[in-house]
Amino acid sequence: MKSITLLLNTTESVKSFVNIISRFDFDMDLRCGRYVVDAKSILGIFSLDLNRPVVLEVHCDDCDELIKSISQYIYQ
């Protein structure tokens, strides 16, 4: 499993993010504090506090292509 910190603070960024990650077959979760939702669920993501960074937990060992695809949302 790999964890990546993201910033998804606009409606448009959430829509675009979900469209990108839906192309990948492996499971992914988004964690914000003690809440965890399916990363491919737009409604689930909007239930989180998006004013602060969220953590994407990828349940796959080889996710280099995914990381390249979502690089614009990675929080440094």
C-alpha positions in Angstrom: 0.0 0.0 0.0 1.2 3.5 -0.8 0.0 6.8 0.8 0.0 10.1 -1.1 -1.1 13.5 0.3 -3.4 15.4 -2.1 -5.1 18.7 -2.2 -8.6 18.6 -3.8 -10.0 22.0 -2.8 -12.3 22.7 -5.7 -15.3 21.0 -7.3 -13.6 20.8 -10.6 -10.5 19.2 -9.2 -12.6 16.5 -7.5 -14.4 15.7 -10.8 -11.1 15.6 -12.7 -9.4 13.5 -10.0 -12.2 10.9 -10.0 -12.2 10.7 -13.8 -8.5 10.0 -13.8 -8.4 7.4 -11.0 -11.5 5.6 -12.3 -9.3 4.3 -15.2 -7.2 2.2 -12.7 -8.5 -1.2 -11.6 -7.0 -1.3 -8.1 -8.7 -0.1 -4.9 -8.1 3.3 -3.5 -9.3 5.1 -0.4 -9.2 8.8 0.7 -8.6 9.5 4.3 -9.2 12.8 6.1 -8.7 12.6 9.8 -10.6 9.5 11.0 -12.9 9.4 8.0 -12.2 7.0 5.1 -14.1 7.0 1.8 -13.8 5.2 -1.6 -11.6 7.5 -3.7 -13.6 6.7 -6.8 -16.8 8.0 -5.2 -17.6 11.7 -5.9 -20.2 11.8 -3.2 -17.8 10.2 -0.7 -15.1 12.7 -1.5 -17.5 15.7 -1.1 -18.4 14.4 2.4 -14.8 15.1 3.5 -13.3 18.4 4.7 -11.6 19.5 1.5 -10.2 22.7 2.9 -7.2 20.6 4.1 -5.1 18.0 2.4 -6.4 14.4 2.2 -4.4 11.1 2.0 -4.9 8.8 -0.9 -4.2 5.2 0.1 -3.5 3.0 -3.0 -3.8 -0.7 -2.5 -1.3 -1.7 -5.2 2.5 -2.0 -5.2 3.1 -0.7 -8.8 1.3 2.6 -9.0 3.8 4.8 -10.9 1.5 5.5 -13.8 -1.2 6.6 -11.3 1.2 9.0 -9.5 2.1 10.6 -12.9 -1.5 11.0 -13.8 -2.5 12.7 -10.5 0.8 14.7 -10.1 -1.2 18.0 -10.3 -3.1 17.2 -7.1 -0.1 16.0 -5.0 0.4 18.2 -2.0 4.0 19.1 -1.2 
